Every structure is written in C-alpha cells, then in structure tokens.
Amino acid sequence: MPDFILNTDDNVYNPAEDSYLLADNLEIQEGQSVLEIGTGSGIVAMYASRLTDRITVTDINFDACELARRNFEDNGIDGIEILFGNLFEPVENRKFDVILFNTPYLPTEDDDVIDDTINYAFDGGVNGRKVIDLFLNEVGNHLNDGGIVQLIQSSLSGNQETLSMLDELGFIAEIKASEHFFFEDITLINAYKI
C-alpha cells in the first residue's frame, strides 16, 4: 500500500505497530458506516477511507482532532467526520456497521501518568482496562446488528477478560491477529454482533 503523508504532533500518539496491526486487518465493506474511537493522527481512518466513504472519527484529545483534520486534508481525503469528545459521547444516538478502537491499554500507576493530553493515548489505569471496560459496556448500543468491533489491546491488559466480557455481551469474539514485542503481545480482537 502506498504511504500517506503523515504530520505528527508531540501531543498526539504517533502511529506505531499497534496502529498498523489494525490498519492492515480492517474488515470493512464498501458503503458500510465506520466509527473510529481515538483516531489520533487519523492513520487508521485514512486506510479505512480506501474501503468506504462513510467514516466518523472521535478523539478526547483536541490536538488529535486537529492533527487528523490536517492529515486528511494533506492526503486529499474528504468527507471524514471529526468529532471531539470521549468515547461515544459525540455520537450519542447513532449506530455504525464497524467500530474501531486502538485502546489505551497500558497498565499505569499514578507515577506513570503524564500531565499532558498525550496521556489519553496509553493510560489504561492500574490494570490496563480503565477505558477498555467503559468502551465494551457501551459499544453494543452503537453497533448495528451484524456489525463488527475491531479493537487493539495488550496481553498486559487481559485478552481473556475482553473475550469473556464480549461473550457475555452477546458478541462472537476472537483474537484475529497478534504481534509479540518484548514483554507483551499486541492483539487485535474482532467481535461480531449477532
């Protein structure tokens, strides 16, 4: 795949292996509506834009929303809706066919927390699940029947807990892909709403 022009910002997560694990495994059909939570630089949405033209992205970091807007413009990508806010707040009553989220999955102690907006990108709380669990509890309300959730997390934040939780919420979930790094596996979990 040809590369995109990619502007960066010190306050926004730079695309890394986890971003590309998601971007390389997107399960999006033409015409489907897509929501990406925590778009960051917008790199995953840019790959998604090759598959559908109905994309909405959100981020809790305003700098990320601005950076994504700049990256979309510089790559000639029109029509991606950019909304500022936490998780599903900006899309309160809307549903989508595909929901993507490279979660903030790192377990963090108080002294790991950075006093800046970049903290949102990785701070998963003590067990790495602070944001993942909030996301999972709400995602079903925003996904059309037959839809798919694709989320990235780390083995450090409990893959089995996520799979069990999705199962309890009525999804069929599986680890679709993973990559091993030093002391953790970065995993892509696909969950289908039946």
Secondary structure, DSSP 8 states (H G I E B T S, - for coil): ---------TTS----HHHHHHHTT----TT-EEEEES-TTSHHHHHHTTT-SEEEEEES-HHHHHHHHHHHHHTT----EEEESSTTGGGTT--EEEEEEE---B---GGG--SSGGGGGTB--TTS-HHHHHHHHHHGGGEEEEEEEEEEEEGGG-HHHHHHHHHHTTEEEEEEEEEEETTEEEEEEEEEE-
